[in-house]
């Protein structure tokens, strides 16, 4: 069984970090494609497990993660 992956896009603004959660990804290939897509607004992107995404961005953000086409 493969691990379920999520992407977290983070940006530091106005004295704090804001996070957007994407996923879950269908496979590693989809996650890698998302990771290397430029957003043009100086965000940092990371691929991580659901547990790590919850720790970083919060449970509600993960529950309402944006789907990736």
C-alpha positions in Angstrom: 0.0 0.0 0.0 1.4 3.4 -1.0 1.4 6.4 1.3 -1.2 9.1 0.6 0.6 12.3 -0.3 -0.5 15.9 0.0 1.1 19.1 -1.2 1.5 22.2 1.0 2.2 25.6 -0.6 3.5 28.1 2.0 4.1 31.8 1.9 5.5 34.2 4.5 3.5 37.4 4.5 2.5 40.1 7.0 4.6 38.5 9.8 3.3 35.0 9.5 3.0 31.9 7.3 -0.1 31.1 5.2 -0.6 27.6 3.9 -2.6 26.1 1.0 -3.1 22.3 0.9 -3.5 20.3 -2.3 -4.4 16.7 -2.8 -4.5 13.9 -2.1 -2.4 13.1 -5.1 -3.2 9.9 -7.1 0.5 8.9 -7.3 4.1 10.1 -6.9 4.2 11.3 -10.5 1.3 13.7 -10.0 2.8 14.9 -6.7 6.2 15.6 -8.4 4.5 17.5 -11.3 2.6 19.7 -8.8 5.9 20.2 -6.8 7.7 21.6 -9.9 4.9 23.9 -11.0 5.7 27.6 -10.5 3.2 29.8 -8.8 5.1 33.1 -9.4 4.4 34.5 -5.9 7.5 33.2 -3.9 5.7 30.3 -2.3 7.6 27.2 -1.0 6.1 23.8 -1.9 6.5 20.6 -0.1 5.1 17.1 -0.5 4.2 15.3 2.7 2.0 12.8 4.4 -1.5 13.6 5.7 -0.2 13.6 9.3 2.6 16.1 8.5 0.2 18.3 6.5 -2.2 18.5 9.5 0.7 19.4 11.8 1.8 22.2 9.4 -1.5 23.6 8.1 -4.2 22.3 10.4 -6.8 19.6 10.1 -9.5 21.9 8.4 -7.0 22.9 5.7 -6.3 19.2 4.9 -10.0 18.3 5.0 -10.7 21.0 2.5 -7.6 20.4 0.3 -7.8 21.7 -3.2 -7.9 19.0 -5.9 -5.2 18.9 -8.5 -6.1 18.2 -12.1 
